[in-house]
Amino acid sequence: MLETVLSAAVLYAIGWSVTAKWFAGIQGPVPLPGRRQRDRRDALLWPIWLLLYAFIWLMERRRQSFERELSEDW
C-alpha cells in the first residue's frame, strides 16, 4: 500500500514538472501578465484529465458489458 502511494506521488511530481516545463516554454505573440501563474495552475490540473479519461473508459467498458449481457438474454 505504501509503495503504491509513493509511486503515485512520484508519478504525479514527474508529470507536474514535465507539464509545467512544457507550458512554460510556450511563447505567445504578446506577453501576458500572470501567464506564469496560469501555466502553473494548468500544470497542476493534468491528473484530473487523466482521471476523467480513465472514468470515461471505465464507463464505456461497463456499457459494452451491459450490451453483451442484454444481447445474450434475447
C-alpha positions as CSV (number, residue, x, y, z in Angstrom):
1,M,0.0,0.0,0.0
2,L,2.8,2.4,0.9
3,E,4.6,1.6,-2.3
4,T,1.5,2.4,-4.3
5,V,1.1,5.8,-2.6
6,L,4.8,6.6,-3.0
7,S,4.8,5.6,-6.7
8,A,1.6,7.6,-7.4
9,A,3.2,10.7,-5.7
10,V,6.4,10.3,-7.7
11,L,4.4,9.9,-10.9
12,Y,2.4,13.0,-10.0
13,A,5.5,15.0,-9.3
14,I,7.2,13.9,-12.6
15,G,4.1,14.7,-14.6
16,W,3.6,18.0,-12.9
17,S,7.2,19.1,-13.6
18,V,7.2,18.0,-17.2
19,T,3.9,19.7,-17.8
20,A,5.0,22.9,-16.1
21,K,8.2,23.0,-18.2
22,W,6.2,22.4,-21.4
23,F,3.7,25.1,-20.6
24,A,6.4,27.5,-19.6
25,G,8.2,27.1,-22.9
26,I,5.1,28.2,-24.9
27,Q,5.5,31.8,-26.0
28,G,2.6,33.8,-27.2
29,P,2.8,36.7,-29.7
30,V,2.2,39.2,-26.9
31,P,3.5,38.8,-23.3
32,L,0.6,38.5,-20.9
33,P,0.6,39.4,-17.2
34,G,0.0,36.4,-15.0
35,R,0.9,33.9,-17.6
36,R,3.4,32.0,-15.4
37,Q,0.8,31.6,-12.7
38,R,-1.8,30.3,-15.2
39,D,0.7,27.9,-16.6
40,R,1.5,26.5,-13.1
41,R,-2.2,26.2,-12.4
42,D,-2.8,24.3,-15.6
43,A,0.1,22.0,-14.9
44,L,-1.5,21.1,-11.5
45,L,-4.7,20.1,-13.3
46,W,-3.2,17.4,-15.6
47,P,-4.1,14.4,-13.2
48,I,-7.7,15.5,-13.3
49,W,-7.7,15.0,-17.1
50,L,-6.1,11.6,-16.7
51,L,-8.8,10.5,-14.1
52,L,-11.5,11.8,-16.3
53,Y,-10.2,9.8,-19.3
54,A,-10.0,6.7,-17.1
55,F,-13.5,7.2,-15.8
56,I,-14.9,7.6,-19.4
57,W,-13.0,4.5,-20.4
58,L,-14.4,2.5,-17.5
59,M,-18.0,3.7,-18.2
60,E,-17.6,2.6,-21.8
61,R,-16.4,-0.9,-20.7
62,R,-19.4,-1.2,-18.4
63,R,-21.8,-0.1,-21.2
64,Q,-20.3,-2.7,-23.6
65,S,-20.6,-5.4,-20.9
66,F,-24.2,-4.4,-20.3
67,E,-24.9,-4.6,-24.1
68,R,-23.3,-8.0,-24.3
69,E,-25.5,-9.3,-21.4
70,L,-28.6,-7.8,-22.9
71,S,-27.9,-9.4,-26.3
72,E,-27.3,-12.8,-24.6
73,D,-30.7,-12.6,-22.9
74,W,-32.5,-12.2,-26.2
